[in-house]
Structure formats: structure tokens, C-alpha cells
Amino acid sequence: MGLTPKRRRRSAKQPGGVDYISALPDDLLLLILAGLGCTAAAARTSGLSRRWRGLWARLGDISLRDVAFESLAAVLSLVARPPASAISLLEIRVPRQKRRVPREHWPVREDVASLARVAARLAPETVVLALPPKGSNPNPADFHLPCFRRAVSIVLESLPFVLRVPPAAAGGEGDFFPALHTLRLLDCIVVDKELGALLSRCPRLRVLELRHKVTTWPGVRARRIVRSAKLQELVLHSERPWLSSVHIVAPMLKQLTMSFWAHKEATISVSASTMQKVSWRCSYAQNAIGFGLWSLHKLKLETAETPGQLPSLQIYAGNSSHTFSNQKANLANEVEKHTVVEFSDMELHLSTAGHVFGALVLHLLQMKRIRSVLRRLKVVRQSSPEKEACHANCPCEPTDWRTQIIALTALEEVGIYGFQGEDHEYDLLKLVLGSAPMLRRMTVKLSHELSSAKDDPRTKIQDLVAYSSVECLVYLG
């Protein structure tokens, strides 16, 4: 029996036949174009046949990422449609210039404003407008935001202008962005007065994100004020300028993410009684805040991953080249400002360089917000490549801390990491043991820098806890 020849597979369109794909209904063709994931690629299908021409302009999601800025307005003018087929997403990301372009050739305020107005007329539900980073501008122009009445989410990125809200008469108080739920302003210039006006006219706003990397505009005060009655999630990130004041009033706030730099003492006020998740970080300029020889470097307040567990306070400090007098010993006062929620754990990360750190630890433990609620204490002595000779009357011990009395009524666990067997370290252990009646567990991790000439710390530490109910673990890490 001979083999039957295989039939050739027919293409979608045979010569002189029917183009089956182009014969599909518009809704199915639009699904095919949407599957490309790129509006520019969808537009290029117009070259296939007249049937495909202009279909891309009816997509529900318009994403323009590789279109030159000078062509964007013309492209958007083709995306005209009746209100019944409004846009779900309008994403405009102006690509970086391949070669260095003089500042005067960057998109000017008038052109960006015109583009934003065209975008607003399309009434998208989600708006993304991102320009390439331009760097600092000593004289930024004002930029009046257009009204996106249907927008649920707006992302503005790297707009080198001072964002302004039009007068209330232009949109009506309280309904400038009547449907807006999420607003993200990334590397945009927003002054507190305009931010307040904007928030007051976004009645449904629940998520606000403000991020700044480098801003050196004159006349803008280094502070951040946020007032919102309905806000539930707030993200504030500022590297420059260093903030001197943070004021937040948001009674419905559930999640707060804060990251900023402070040049000196900061004014902090947070009124948000319903917070469930907190990530608070502040870094200080060198030798700005201190106690004796110790300088505050960084502070974190983080919500625990385990449900029901209170947040943890982390403090990073080290010896400085500056000595703080007792009158200016403001380290504990500054730390207390950042305790915007209750916490149960505290970690101290110390760069000691051979200095005595007991006075600093006690200075922090005496804080009212710490001594009565602290359950777990962890002290991490970071290794120092260079050690200094700690002489008599060294400013690292501005107080006679060994004889002081403190009541740590809630403390249950203590961990000392990087223990080197110095006399002052044993004195600190004695002080903690005598101040914490509820202490149940102590962990001591010995440092690799421990001198072999010293007595074995294990025996000495075990002797300290021998007549107590404290479970003690000593090991070499």
C-alpha cells in the first residue's frame, strides 16, 4: 500500500483567499493587540492591512515607553474615543536621551503642561507620567496639575517643576481629584502648602507616597507636613534636603513607611492611633546628636513580622570626634521623639573602638518609654579595626553609671553579642541582673577578638547568674 501524500497546511490567507484574522470582530482584534503588551508594537500592525489601521488607538491600556517626547502629543491626539470606551491605563515614560542633551533642550514646562492636559482629556483611570531624571534645578518653574476626574491612581515621576493646585474655583473645593485612591509623587517638588491643598481636595485618597532623592531648590523649608482624615497608607522617603520637622495627622492611618535624614535635632509629631504596620528610619549627620563621647548614627522602628508582636527599636551609635557636655546630652531625648508607636524589643548596635559603653546603655534604658515596657534587649558590639586607649576620665563615661539604680520591670530576655571579657562588660551584666526581676534568659556571644590571656568568661558569667533563676547561654560565635 502506498503512502498518502501529506496535505499542506493552509495559511490564514491563501493567494486569492480570505484573511481570516482580519475578518475577526474588532473586540477580538483588540485582544490580540493588547496581548503584545506594547502600544508602539500594536501601532506598527497598522502596516499589515487597512483593516488593522488605527485599531491600536482603541486599546484600553495605552503604554508609551519608547516614544520621543516631541512626538507624544501627536500620538495621543490619535487616541480619541467616546466616553463609553474610556482608557483604563495611560502610561507615558519618556525615554532617556542616548547622548548628552543640553539643559535648554529638555522638555519645558509649557510642553509638559500641554501633554498633561491632552492626557487628562482622555480621562484615564490610571495615570503614569515619568520624565527622565534631570538633576537639581535652582529655579524650578510652577506646574499646575490638570484635573483627572476619573483617575483612581496617579504616578508622577521626575517632574522638575513645583507642583501647584489650581484655585478652588477651577475644580471646586474637595473634588479636584474626586475618584483618586492612590497618589505617588516620585522625585517631584511639592511644598507643604500645596500638598495640604491637594490632600484637602482628594476626598477618597487612601495611599500617598512621596519620595525625594536630591532636591536643592531654594525657598523650600526642610519639613514635611501631612494632614488627611481618610489616608490609610503613607510612604515618605527623603534623602535631600535633610528634614528638620515631620508632622503627620492621619487618624485612619494603618501603614506608615518613613525614611529621612536629619542634620540636627528634629521636631516630630505623629497623630495616628490606628497604625498596624510601621517602618521608621532616620539617619543623623555626624556629631549632630550625642551623649558624652557617643554619637547617634541611625535609628529604626520596625513592625515585627510575627502577628501580635510589638515593633522593635534599633539604635546605631558610635564613638565620635566630638564630646557632648551633660547640658547637651540630648541622645535619649532625640530617640524618644521617634517612638511613634509602642515597642517591646530594643537593639543597640555600637561601634565602641575600645571605649566603655555602659553609660550609654544605661542612658537609654532610663528613658521613660523604654524602662517600663522593654521585654527583650539586644546589645551588639561591632568589631572595630582600630581601638583607642581609654584613659581616666574619658568622656565615654560621662556619668558614674555603675552605682545607679534602674527598674526594668518588664525585661525578660537579654543578649550581649561581641562580648570581649572587659571589666566594664561584667559591670553592665551585674547592673542588668540586679534591675530586672522578671529576667528569664540571657545569651552572651563571645567575640573572636577575645584575648586568650584572659580568664574564661564562661565561668565568670555563670557565677554571676548562679543564684538566680536566669537561664544563661554563653558561646563563641
C-alpha positions as CSV (number, residue, x, y, z in Angstrom):
1,M,0.0,0.0,0.0
2,G,1.5,3.3,-1.0
3,L,1.8,6.3,1.4
4,T,-0.7,9.1,1.0
5,P,1.0,12.4,0.5
6,K,0.7,14.8,3.4
7,R,-1.6,17.8,2.9
8,R,0.0,21.2,3.1
9,R,-1.2,23.3,6.0
10,R,-3.2,26.1,4.7
11,S,-2.1,29.6,5.8
12,A,-4.6,32.0,7.3
13,K,-4.7,33.7,3.9
14,Q,-4.2,31.8,0.7
15,P,-3.5,33.7,-2.5
16,G,-6.8,34.9,-3.6
17,G,-8.4,33.6,-0.4
18,V,-9.8,35.2,2.7
19,D,-7.8,36.9,5.5
20,Y,-9.4,35.0,8.4
21,I,-7.6,37.0,11.2
22,S,-8.6,40.4,9.8
23,A,-12.1,39.1,9.4
24,L,-12.4,38.7,13.2
25,P,-14.6,41.2,15.1
26,D,-12.9,44.3,16.5
27,D,-13.1,43.1,20.1
28,L,-11.1,40.0,19.3
29,L,-8.5,42.0,17.3
30,L,-8.1,44.4,20.2
31,L,-7.5,41.4,22.5
32,I,-4.7,40.3,20.1
33,L,-3.2,43.8,20.1
34,A,-3.4,44.0,23.9
35,G,-1.5,40.7,24.2
36,L,1.5,42.4,22.6
37,G,2.0,44.4,25.8
38,C,3.3,47.4,23.9
39,T,1.3,50.2,22.3
40,A,4.1,51.1,19.9
41,A,4.2,47.4,18.7
42,A,0.4,47.5,18.4
43,A,0.6,50.7,16.3
44,R,3.1,49.0,13.9
45,T,0.4,46.4,13.0
46,S,-1.3,49.2,11.0
47,G,1.1,48.3,8.2
48,L,-0.5,44.8,7.9
49,S,-3.6,46.0,6.1
50,R,-6.2,48.7,6.2
51,R,-8.3,46.5,8.5
52,W,-5.7,47.0,11.3
53,R,-5.1,50.6,10.7
54,G,-6.0,52.7,13.8
55,L,-7.2,49.8,15.9
56,W,-4.3,50.3,18.4
57,A,-5.8,53.7,19.3
58,R,-8.9,52.0,20.8
59,L,-6.9,49.9,23.3
60,G,-8.0,50.1,26.9
61,D,-4.3,50.3,28.1
62,I,-2.1,52.8,26.3
63,S,1.6,52.4,27.3
64,L,4.1,54.7,25.6
65,R,7.7,54.0,26.8
66,D,9.9,54.5,23.8
67,V,8.3,57.4,22.1
68,A,10.3,60.7,21.8
69,F,8.8,63.5,23.9
70,E,8.2,65.7,20.8
71,S,6.0,63.0,19.2
72,L,3.9,62.2,22.3
73,A,1.2,64.9,21.8
74,A,0.7,63.8,18.1
75,V,0.4,60.1,19.2
76,L,-2.1,60.9,21.9
77,S,-4.2,63.1,19.5
78,L,-5.0,59.8,17.7
79,V,-6.3,58.2,20.8
80,A,-9.8,59.9,20.6
81,R,-12.7,57.9,21.7
82,P,-16.3,58.3,23.1
83,P,-16.8,58.3,26.9
84,A,-18.1,54.8,26.8
85,S,-14.7,53.4,25.8
86,A,-12.5,55.4,28.2
87,I,-8.9,54.4,28.9
88,S,-8.0,52.1,31.9
89,L,-4.3,52.9,31.8
90,L,-2.3,55.7,30.3
91,E,1.4,55.2,30.9
92,I,3.9,57.7,29.4
93,R,7.5,57.2,30.2
94,V,9.8,59.5,28.3
95,P,13.0,57.6,27.4
96,R,16.4,58.8,28.4
97,Q,18.4,60.6,25.7
98,K,21.0,58.4,24.1
99,R,23.5,61.2,24.2
100,R,24.0,64.2,26.4
101,V,21.5,66.9,25.8
102,P,21.9,70.5,26.9
103,R,19.6,71.6,29.7
104,E,17.8,74.1,27.4
105,H,16.8,71.2,25.1
106,W,14.9,69.3,27.9
107,P,11.1,69.4,27.8
108,V,10.0,72.8,29.0
109,R,7.2,73.5,31.4
110,E,4.7,74.6,28.7
111,D,5.2,71.5,26.6
112,V,4.8,69.1,29.6
113,A,1.7,71.0,30.7
114,S,0.2,70.7,27.3
115,L,0.9,67.0,27.2
116,A,-0.7,66.6,30.7
117,R,-3.8,68.4,29.5
118,V,-4.1,66.1,26.5
119,A,-3.8,63.1,28.8
120,A,-6.4,64.5,31.2
121,R,-8.9,64.8,28.3
122,L,-8.6,61.1,27.7
123,A,-10.0,60.5,31.2
124,P,-7.8,57.5,32.2
125,E,-8.4,55.6,35.4
126,T,-4.6,55.0,36.0
127,V,-2.1,57.7,35.0
128,V,1.7,57.3,34.9
129,L,3.8,60.3,33.7
130,A,7.5,59.9,34.1
131,L,10.3,62.1,32.7
132,P,13.9,61.1,32.7
133,P,15.9,62.3,35.8
134,K,17.1,65.9,35.2
135,G,19.0,66.6,38.4
136,S,18.6,69.7,40.6
137,N,17.2,72.9,39.3
138,P,18.0,76.2,41.2
139,N,14.9,78.0,39.8
140,P,12.1,75.4,39.1
141,A,9.0,76.8,37.4
142,D,5.5,76.3,38.7
143,F,3.4,73.5,37.2
144,H,-0.4,73.5,37.6
145,L,-1.8,70.0,37.7
146,P,-4.6,69.2,35.3
147,C,-7.8,67.6,36.7
148,F,-8.0,63.8,36.1
149,R,-11.6,63.4,37.2
150,R,-11.8,59.6,36.6
151,A,-8.3,58.8,37.8
152,V,-8.1,56.2,40.6
153,S,-4.3,56.1,40.6
154,I,-1.7,58.8,39.6
155,V,2.0,58.4,39.4
156,L,4.2,61.4,38.6
157,E,7.9,60.9,38.4
158,S,10.9,63.3,37.9
159,L,8.8,66.4,37.0
160,P,11.4,69.2,37.6
161,F,8.7,71.7,38.5
162,V,7.0,73.0,41.6
163,L,3.6,71.2,41.6
164,R,0.7,73.5,42.1
165,V,-3.1,73.0,42.5
166,P,-5.3,75.4,40.5
167,P,-7.5,77.7,42.5
168,A,-10.6,76.1,44.0
169,A,-12.9,77.9,41.5
170,A,-11.4,75.8,38.7
171,G,-12.5,72.5,40.1
172,G,-14.4,73.1,43.3
173,E,-13.2,72.5,46.8
174,G,-12.9,68.8,47.6
175,D,-13.5,67.4,44.1
176,F,-10.3,68.2,42.2
177,F,-9.5,64.5,42.0
178,P,-12.8,63.1,43.1
179,A,-12.1,59.4,42.5
180,L,-8.3,59.4,43.4
181,H,-7.3,56.5,45.7
182,T,-3.5,56.3,45.2
183,L,-1.1,59.2,44.6
184,R,2.6,58.7,44.1
185,L,4.9,61.7,43.6
186,L,8.4,60.4,42.9
187,D,11.2,63.0,42.7
188,C,8.8,65.8,42.3
189,I,8.9,69.2,44.0
190,V,6.0,69.6,46.5
191,V,5.8,72.3,49.1
192,D,3.8,71.8,52.2
193,K,1.2,74.4,51.4
194,E,0.4,72.9,48.0
195,L,0.4,69.4,49.4
196,G,-2.1,70.4,52.0
197,A,-4.3,72.0,49.4
198,L,-4.1,68.9,47.2
199,L,-4.9,66.5,50.0
200,S,-7.9,68.5,51.0
201,R,-9.3,68.1,47.5
202,C,-8.9,64.4,47.2
203,P,-11.8,63.1,49.3
204,R,-11.1,59.4,48.5
205,L,-7.4,59.3,48.8
206,R,-6.1,56.3,50.8
207,V,-2.5,55.8,49.7
208,L,0.1,58.6,49.4
209,E,3.8,58.2,48.5
210,L,6.3,61.0,48.4
211,R,9.9,60.2,47.5
212,H,12.8,62.6,47.0
213,K,16.4,61.7,46.1
214,V,18.2,65.0,45.5
215,T,16.5,68.4,45.8
216,T,18.3,71.7,46.3
217,W,15.6,74.2,45.5
218,P,15.8,77.4,47.4
219,G,12.9,78.8,49.5
220,V,11.5,75.3,50.3
221,R,11.7,74.6,54.0
222,A,13.1,71.3,55.1
223,R,10.0,69.9,56.7
224,R,7.1,67.6,55.8
225,I,3.5,68.1,56.9
226,V,0.8,65.7,56.0
227,R,-2.9,66.1,57.2
228,S,-5.5,63.7,55.9
229,A,-8.7,62.4,57.5
230,K,-9.0,59.3,55.4
231,L,-5.4,58.4,54.5
232,Q,-4.6,54.7,55.3
233,E,-1.1,54.2,53.9
234,L,1.7,56.8,53.8
235,V,5.2,56.5,52.4
236,L,7.7,59.3,52.9
237,H,11.3,59.0,51.7
238,S,13.7,62.0,51.7
239,E,17.4,61.9,51.1
240,R,17.7,65.6,50.4
241,P,17.1,68.1,51.9
242,W,17.6,66.8,55.4
243,L,14.3,67.3,57.2
244,S,14.1,69.3,60.4
245,S,10.4,68.7,61.0
246,V,7.9,65.9,60.5
247,H,4.2,66.5,61.3
248,I,1.6,63.8,60.5
249,V,-2.1,63.9,61.4
250,A,-3.9,60.9,59.9
251,P,-6.4,59.3,62.3
252,M,-7.2,56.4,59.9
253,L,-3.6,55.6,59.0
254,K,-2.8,51.9,59.1
255,Q,0.6,51.7,57.4
256,L,3.5,54.1,57.7
257,T,6.8,53.9,55.9
258,M,9.2,56.8,56.8
259,S,12.8,57.3,55.8
260,F,14.7,60.5,56.1
261,W,17.9,62.3,57.1
262,A,18.2,64.8,60.0
263,H,21.0,67.4,60.2
264,K,20.4,68.1,63.9
265,E,17.5,67.8,66.4
266,A,14.2,67.0,64.7
267,T,10.7,68.1,65.5
268,I,8.5,65.0,65.2
269,S,4.7,64.8,65.7
270,V,2.7,61.8,64.6
271,S,-1.0,61.5,65.4
272,A,-2.3,58.2,64.0
273,S,-3.8,55.9,66.6
274,T,-4.8,53.0,64.3
275,M,-1.3,52.1,62.8
276,Q,-0.7,48.4,62.3
277,K,2.5,48.4,60.3
278,V,5.4,50.8,60.8
279,S,8.8,51.1,59.1
280,W,10.5,54.2,60.5
281,R,14.1,55.1,59.7
282,C,16.1,58.2,60.4
283,S,19.9,58.8,59.8
284,Y,21.7,61.7,61.5
285,A,24.6,63.9,60.4
286,Q,27.9,63.1,62.0
287,N,28.3,64.5,65.6
288,A,24.8,66.1,65.5
289,I,23.2,64.2,68.4
290,G,25.2,62.6,71.2
291,F,25.9,61.7,74.8
292,G,29.4,62.0,76.2
293,L,31.7,60.6,73.5
294,W,28.8,58.8,71.8
295,S,27.1,60.0,68.6
296,L,23.8,58.8,67.3
297,H,24.1,57.5,63.7
298,K,20.8,55.9,62.8
299,L,17.5,54.8,64.3
300,K,14.9,52.3,63.1
301,L,11.5,51.4,64.4
302,E,10.1,48.3,62.6
303,T,6.9,46.3,63.0
304,A,7.5,42.7,63.9
305,E,6.9,40.0,61.2
306,T,5.0,37.8,63.8
307,P,1.4,38.9,64.2
308,G,0.7,40.3,67.6
309,Q,4.3,41.1,68.4
310,L,5.2,44.7,69.1
311,P,7.6,46.7,66.9
312,S,11.4,46.7,67.6
313,L,13.5,49.8,68.2
314,Q,17.0,49.7,66.7
315,I,19.6,52.3,67.6
316,Y,23.0,52.6,65.9
317,A,25.7,54.7,67.7
318,G,29.4,55.0,67.9
319,N,32.3,57.0,69.4
320,S,32.8,60.4,67.7
321,S,35.4,63.0,67.4
322,H,33.2,65.4,69.4
323,T,32.4,65.4,73.1
324,F,28.9,66.3,74.2
325,S,28.6,68.0,77.6
326,N,26.0,67.0,80.1
327,Q,23.9,70.0,79.2
328,K,23.8,68.9,75.6
329,A,23.4,65.2,76.2
330,N,20.3,65.0,74.1
331,L,20.6,61.5,72.7
332,A,17.9,59.9,74.8
333,N,15.5,62.8,74.2
334,E,16.0,62.6,70.5
335,V,15.5,58.8,70.4
336,E,12.2,59.2,72.4
337,K,10.8,61.5,69.6
338,H,10.9,58.6,67.2
339,T,9.0,56.2,69.3
340,V,5.8,56.9,67.4
341,V,4.3,53.5,68.4
342,E,4.7,51.2,71.3
343,F,7.5,48.6,71.1
344,S,8.8,45.7,73.2
345,D,12.3,45.0,71.8
346,M,15.3,47.1,71.6
347,E,18.6,46.5,69.8
348,L,21.7,48.6,70.3
349,H,24.4,48.4,67.6
350,L,27.6,50.0,69.0
351,S,30.9,50.9,67.4
352,T,33.0,51.2,70.5
353,A,36.6,51.2,69.3
354,G,37.6,50.0,72.8
355,H,35.6,52.5,74.8
356,V,33.3,51.8,77.8
357,F,29.7,51.7,76.6
358,G,27.8,51.0,79.9
359,A,27.0,54.7,80.5
360,L,25.4,54.9,77.0
361,V,23.3,51.8,77.5
362,L,22.1,53.0,80.9
363,H,21.3,56.4,79.5
364,L,18.9,54.8,77.0
365,L,17.4,52.3,79.4
366,Q,16.4,55.2,81.7
367,M,14.1,56.6,79.1
368,K,10.5,56.6,80.3
369,R,9.3,55.0,77.1
370,I,11.8,52.1,77.5
371,R,12.3,51.1,81.0
372,S,8.7,50.1,81.8
373,V,7.8,48.3,78.5
374,L,11.1,46.7,77.4
375,R,10.9,42.9,77.2
376,R,13.9,42.0,75.1
377,L,17.2,43.8,75.0
378,K,20.0,43.0,72.5
379,V,23.4,44.8,72.6
380,V,25.6,44.2,69.6
381,R,29.2,45.3,70.0
382,Q,30.5,45.7,66.5
383,S,34.1,44.8,65.8
384,S,36.5,47.8,65.4
385,P,39.6,47.6,63.3
386,E,41.2,50.4,65.3
387,K,41.0,50.7,69.1
388,E,41.7,53.8,71.1
389,A,43.3,53.9,74.6
390,C,40.5,54.6,77.0
391,H,42.2,56.9,79.6
392,A,41.0,58.0,83.1
393,N,38.1,60.5,83.0
394,C,37.4,59.5,79.3
395,P,34.2,61.2,78.0
396,C,32.8,57.8,77.1
397,E,31.8,57.6,80.8
398,P,30.2,61.0,81.5
399,T,28.3,59.5,84.5
400,D,29.0,57.1,87.3
401,W,26.7,54.6,85.8
402,R,27.9,51.5,87.8
403,T,26.3,52.8,91.0
404,Q,23.0,53.9,89.6
405,I,19.7,52.1,90.2
406,I,17.2,51.4,87.5
407,A,13.9,49.3,87.4
408,L,13.5,47.3,84.3
409,T,10.2,45.7,85.4
410,A,9.2,44.1,82.1
411,L,12.6,42.8,80.9
412,E,12.6,39.1,80.2
413,E,15.5,38.4,77.8
414,V,19.0,39.9,77.3
415,G,21.5,39.2,74.6
416,I,25.1,40.6,74.5
417,Y,26.9,39.9,71.2
418,G,30.6,40.6,70.8
419,F,31.4,40.2,74.5
420,Q,35.2,40.7,75.0
421,G,35.5,40.0,78.7
422,E,36.3,43.5,79.8
423,D,35.6,44.5,83.4
424,H,33.0,47.1,82.4
425,E,31.1,44.5,80.4
426,Y,30.8,42.4,83.6
427,D,29.6,45.5,85.4
428,L,26.9,46.0,82.8
429,L,25.7,42.4,83.2
430,K,25.6,42.8,87.0
431,L,23.5,46.0,86.7
432,V,21.0,44.4,84.3
433,L,20.7,41.3,86.5
434,G,20.0,43.5,89.6
435,S,17.5,45.7,87.8
436,A,15.3,43.1,86.0
437,P,13.2,41.0,88.4
438,M,11.4,39.3,85.5
439,L,14.6,38.3,83.6
440,R,14.4,34.7,82.5
441,R,17.0,34.2,79.7
442,M,20.5,35.7,79.0
443,T,22.6,35.0,75.9
444,V,26.2,36.0,75.6
445,K,28.1,35.6,72.4
446,L,31.9,35.9,72.8
447,S,33.9,37.9,70.4
448,H,36.6,36.4,68.2
449,E,38.8,39.3,69.5
450,L,38.7,37.9,73.0
451,S,42.2,37.8,74.4
452,S,43.5,34.3,75.2
453,A,45.3,35.7,78.1
454,K,42.1,36.5,79.9
455,D,40.2,34.1,82.2
456,D,37.5,32.1,80.5
457,P,34.4,34.4,80.5
458,R,32.1,31.4,80.6
459,T,32.9,30.6,84.2
460,K,32.7,34.2,85.4
461,I,29.3,34.8,83.7
462,Q,27.9,31.6,85.1
463,D,29.0,32.7,88.5
464,L,27.0,35.9,88.1
465,V,23.7,34.1,87.4
466,A,24.4,31.1,89.7
467,Y,22.0,32.3,92.5
468,S,19.2,33.4,90.1
469,S,16.5,31.7,88.0
470,V,18.1,33.1,84.8
471,E,18.8,30.6,82.1
472,C,22.2,31.6,80.7
473,L,23.8,30.6,77.4
474,V,27.5,31.5,76.6
475,Y,29.1,30.6,73.4
476,L,31.8,31.6,70.9
477,G,30.3,32.7,67.6
